[in-house]
Amino acid sequence: MNPIRYKDNNLFIENLSVEDIAKENKTPFYCYSDQFINSQYDNLTSAFDMDIRVFYSMKANSNASILKLLLNKGSGIDVVSGGEIERAIAAGASGKDIIYAGVGKTDEELRYAIQSKIHCINVESQSELERINDICEELKTKQDIAIRVNPDVDAKTHIKITTGKAENKFGIEFDYTNSIYNIAANLPNINITGVSVHIGSQITSLKPFKKAYTIIYDLINQLKNLGHNIKHVDLGGGLGVPYSEDETIPTFLEYANLIQSIFGNTNLKVYIEPGRLLLANSGLLITKVIDVKTTSQKTFIIVDAAMNDFMRPTLYNSYHEILPVRNNLGTSNKLYDIVGPICETGDYFAKNRKMNSVKPGSLIAIKSVGAYGSVLSSNYNSRPQIAELLVKDYEYAIVRDRIEVKDLIQQEKIAHWL
Ligand code: LLP
């Protein structure tokens, strides 16, 4: 059962009424369902009839409690910065739980990763490879690496989250793969252990995965024939989630069957790096209606959350369902623009949206915000970042405090000549 549902026209997340939570917490705030994340992880892993290891892609939601929850379930963590390594370790990860991807890793970040004895670095350029070798020399150690390959496959997703085409900045150009593996093999402090690929995010068909994974399968055979000891394949993340009820997405079983049909009979260890699919539909952004304003052309519902709290609609034109928390004011035949208070026309959550009636003071819930929600937030317009709550059954915990304006002011200094 979906843990986010109405009971007697009152929105619940697990066994708590959102209205009750909002009585104790200032809006806007994020809240996530513990049960949802748990069951996504279980359903995903049990869809496979082979050994796979999940490395949760923490860029989707890096809250310490979310990391802890997934680490407790046996997940590893896919990180993209030194900061994410630090957070993962603070949440209880050990180096061997961590895979480090990312197109621009600084020497300082690489040194930290190597000192933390992380499981694998997914390397994205020859210079990165050489820098890892040099840092290992300095630290008198060796590092396991995979090369991230760019298979030149169109993931057919939003242009800003497509990563596997030749024109994208990610990975090693396909035709150069053999050469880079040969270079890696000759570097004394590098252990080649794998091949990695990630073609994009919110992918809603299996076709691009099939194409990319088949290319990688053939490549691995070729690399093995050339004498490279490839022990694992890291297939990245990217499987999409339904943001509305009529969106059809491949099931976990279909995704697992595809992976199994390609890699099932190899003796490779298979890793996946899901982010969105574990988190997106676990989360709500709860916000209060400040005003309802009707002009000759539109009716605007102005809420106390804004694009600084949740960027996806304006950044990717993404669709998110929006519901009244208490669904007691009846239906409306109006179309609404649901907008925030920021001084930008791009500050909206939905345009021309049909929605049941609300009035100033009503609470509304923006759905499917658990992934790439809070992590993309900022303090624009001096709006401090909002709280995050994790709900489990009849209780909740505040898993990130709301930041106060005084904290923002405190970080700044007036230049000495002023
Ligand atoms: N692995 C790598 C190397 C990645 O770059 C990403 C996402 C993932 C795994 C996880 O992908 P997922 O399973 O979440 O699709 N802010 C955008 C999404 C950016 C995705 C970046 N990379 C959005 O809100 O749609």
Residues whose N, C-alpha, C, O or C-beta is under 5 A from the ligand:
A	BS01	LLP	S57 A60 A101 I161 H198 G200 S201 Q202 G236 G237 G238 L239 E273 P274 G275 R276 L277 R312 Y372
